[in-house]
């Protein structure tokens, strides 16, 4: 079992470098000492010179005093034996004459150092001594010493560098080279290389980290290889050719990958296409080849998807249609790589051709059928026009005598005080109202089926709407001693909604009328509550509940169908056409809502209407006068005001004149449109009531003629017509009339309309 070294690379390097630098440091120290040798040598020369001066200065005084030159020369010759002495000279102090002088000029090779000394005998100066020495010998010795120092330091430095390099190579460079080879093997995908273990320093830990990274990379590469193998397996099983096509910046194509199925499509093996992409393009039909290249070039320029259908040439001479689809991706270096697939659409093309042949044949059949349908449509439109004309005429023909019946009955009831007569007249009025209701239901059904029923949006409040319905139902309920109750929650009080209040009222009146009809005692309750609310709209549920006879579950399924009632006995006992509820459902659905019923025999019924209605921030106009008050209010401000009635029917003239006079108005009568135009120009009228269908000139042409005059430009003209269709009303407005009063005339409605327009004409 090997024992790992627990040293640190930093410590090892520090020891090696310190050891390697120790010798150079010592050598440098010696070199620094050696650098001081010139000073030491200079000092030694000067000391030697002083010693020579001392010797001669002590030996020459007696010889100089006795003028013994021979002896003096012998003493000087001893000094001259020193190889660095160049000159010795002694002079007389009294006259300064040379006493002795000895010189070796050949010894002067370097710098001369000169020493002088006075010679004394006792205290008397008797002479002067000079010695000159040359420093070249000392300099030569110093130079040799310097070279020795340099060689020593250089050798030590070389040894130190070698030791450091050996330490670095052993401890650092060789392990790093091993780590480099290991990392390079990983980069090349060779994960089997192992690092030599046994180190626990920084390099050892780095090697351990590299091995961990190698293991992680190998795991990832294995996972990627498995994924690639799965993807390739999937690509090979896909019914088509999966490929990656690359286009280099110079325009050359090459396949990065192509599935083996390409051989079935182009008769070229996938392995060949990986090296020769042009082999595939050569198999494309000659008429499509250039188009494919241009489409791919355009996709490469704009990095847009490539989608194209093209043909290939089979060896048997037949054509195969392929569909190519790919997404373009820009790579580093400017190449474009497409990821896509090719599918065989030959069968689809054949089917398309077959379908095209069928289509052409079908177009011929459709054209023939269209001609037949056009003929049938024209016939149907003609029949529809005839039906509309018939309904309009029938409406006019029925409503005209109904106007006389209802109007005259109203006048007779107003003037009669005999109870028996009042009872008979009431029955006549009820029968007329019922007949008018039947006519209105038939016309509504016809208009809904013809798509000519138009909704009108206006603002209203729920409590006002239910008040009006309760008021209209009050008399009928009172006759049967029934209570009419209302239930409107606080959250709906005076909230302003937008919708067709007239049609909502029509539906609820249908419900309330049936409730009164089928209830002998108890109550009829009108109720509304909120189902859902947003800042913009409310979803409301209107309910009409009664304590009447109730309806069986089987009969409920038939209630909202045309001409259906609960059962035949109901029809015999209570009457009715069975159209009211059917019309209510159609009106509710036209408004985006729904109707329904909850009932059980003997437990009463609850009919409901659900609608989504927008909220309005417009102020709600003040409610109109209560019915019956309009005539009284007309009597006060407009007493004696003259109006013109244009009406050709004598009975209708009598009814209208009586109603208008009862309101305190003065009435002139024109029998046709021509008379009406003339009378407008001659008289001063506050308002004209104009019938539409009249001889000589109808009401529409008469209105246009009146509007063309200065006097008739601002004159209020109200249509009075028995035609109940919205188109007729619009024709009246388009001709220049201000408003419309339908026949049979309802007195209260007539008075309210007159009041509004007389106010407008008077500038109130």
Protein Blocks (a to p, Z undefined) as FASTA:
>chain_A
ZZddfbdfklmmmmmmmmmmmmmmmmmmmmmmmmmmmmmmmmmmmmmmmmmmmmmmmmmm
mmmmnopaklmmmmmmmmmmpmkbmbdcdddfklopafbdcddfklmmbdcdddddddde
hjacfbdcdddddfklmmmmmmmmmmmmmmmmmmmmmmmmmmmmmmmmmmmmmmmmmmmm
mmmmmmnopakbccdehiacfklmmmmmmmmmmmmmmmmmmmmmmmmmmmmmmmmmpgcd
dddddddfkopacdfbdcfklmmmnopafklmmmmmmlmmmmpcfklmmmmmmmmmmmmm
nopacddddddddfkopacdddddddddddehhiacdddddddfklmmmmmmmmmmmmmm
mmmmmmmmmmmmmmmmmmmmmmmmmmmmmmmmmmmmmmmmmmmmmmmmmmmmmmpcbfkl
mmmmmmmmmmmmmmmmmmmmmmmmmmmmnopaccddddddfklmmmmmmmmmmmmmmmno
pacdddddfklgopacdddfklmmmmmmmmmmmmmmmpcbhcdddddddfbdcfkbccdd
dddddfbebpafklmmmmmpghiafblmlmmmngpjhlmmmmmmmmmmmnopacddddde
hiapaddddddddddfbdcddddddehjlmmmmmmmmgoiacddddfbfklmmmmmmmmm
mnopacdddfbfklmmmmmmmmccfbdcddfbdghiafklmmmmmmmpmklmmgccdddd
fbfbfklmmmmmmnopabdcdddddfklmmmmmmmmmmmmnoZZ
